[in-house]
């Protein structure tokens, strides 16, 4: 069966990487999510300034704070990975170096996210 779509219709919404605007929107959505989450972080830092370790651990151990910080960690690490991916794709010119850099970027973001989430889990469980 012949494809009746025009050439423009076949590629509409798809960039050179065949991702379309998906990357653009993920970056914008995580940036938008980071605004209130970062404000929560700033308020938390202001409230906990000068407090002892027990008070900080008790606050960060509350479910609301743990969920908010976990959301911040997830959103910020996804945003970080997407931003670095754009920089790597634009400024790393060798194909092998680009692929290695993109893989390293993904693993770094995963490591930072998991290490940060582990810290939140430990604090929220009283460890």
C-alpha positions in Angstrom: 0.0 0.0 0.0 1.4 3.4 -1.0 2.0 6.0 1.7 -0.3 8.9 0.9 1.4 11.4 3.3 3.4 14.3 2.0 7.2 14.4 2.8 6.6 17.3 5.2 3.9 15.4 7.0 6.2 12.4 7.4 8.8 14.4 9.3 6.6 16.9 11.1 7.5 17.1 14.8 10.7 15.0 14.3 14.1 16.6 14.7 17.3 15.1 13.3 17.5 12.7 16.2 13.8 11.6 15.6 12.9 12.8 19.1 10.8 15.7 18.0 10.1 18.2 20.7 10.0 15.6 23.5 13.5 16.6 24.8 12.5 20.3 24.8 9.3 19.7 26.8 11.0 17.4 29.3 13.6 20.0 30.0 10.9 22.7 30.3 8.7 20.7 32.6 11.6 19.7 34.9 12.7 23.4 35.0 9.1 24.4 36.0 9.0 21.6 38.7 12.3 22.8 40.0 11.0 26.3 40.8 8.7 25.4 43.8 11.0 22.5 44.9 14.0 24.8 45.0 12.0 27.4 46.9 11.1 24.6 49.4 14.8 23.8 49.7 15.7 27.5 50.3 13.0 27.8 53.0 14.1 24.6 54.6 17.7 25.8 54.7 16.6 29.1 56.3 14.5 27.4 58.9 17.2 24.8 59.8 20.1 27.2 59.9 21.8 26.9 63.3 19.9 23.9 64.4 21.6 20.8 65.7 21.9 17.5 63.8 18.9 15.9 65.7 16.6 18.7 64.7 17.7 18.6 61.1 17.3 14.8 61.0 13.9 15.0 62.6 12.7 17.6 60.1 14.1 15.8 57.1 12.7 12.5 58.4 9.1 13.8 58.1 7.2 12.3 55.2 6.4 15.7 53.6 10.0 16.8 53.6 11.2 13.4 52.4 8.8 13.4 49.5 9.5 17.0 48.6 13.3 16.4 48.6 12.9 13.1 46.7 10.9 15.0 44.0 13.6 17.7 43.9 16.3 15.1 43.5 14.5 13.3 40.7 13.5 16.5 38.9 16.9 18.1 39.3 18.9 15.1 38.1 16.7 14.6 35.1 17.0 18.3 34.3 20.8 18.1 34.8 21.1 15.1 32.4 19.0 16.7 29.7 20.9 19.9 29.9 24.3 18.1 29.7 23.0 16.0 26.9 22.2 19.2 24.9 25.7 20.6 25.6 27.4 17.3 24.6 25.4 17.0 21.4 26.2 20.6 20.5 29.9 20.8 21.4 31.4 17.3 21.3 32.2 16.7 17.7 33.8 13.2 17.5 31.1 10.5 17.2 32.9 8.1 19.6 33.6 10.8 22.1 30.0 12.0 21.9 28.6 8.5 22.5 31.0 7.9 25.5 30.1 11.3 26.9 26.4 10.7 26.6 26.7 7.3 28.3 28.9 8.8 31.1 26.4 11.6 31.5 23.5 9.2 32.0 25.5 7.0 34.5 26.6 10.1 36.4 23.0 11.4 36.7 21.8 8.0 37.9 24.6 7.8 40.5 23.9 11.3 41.8 20.2 10.6 41.9 20.5 7.2 43.7 23.1 8.5 46.2 20.9 11.5 47.0 17.8 9.3 47.4 19.7 6.9 49.6 20.6 9.8 51.9 16.9 10.9 52.1 15.8 7.3 52.8 18.4 6.9 55.6 17.3 10.2 57.1 13.6 9.4 56.9 14.1 6.0 58.5 16.1 7.5 61.3 19.5 6.2 60.2 
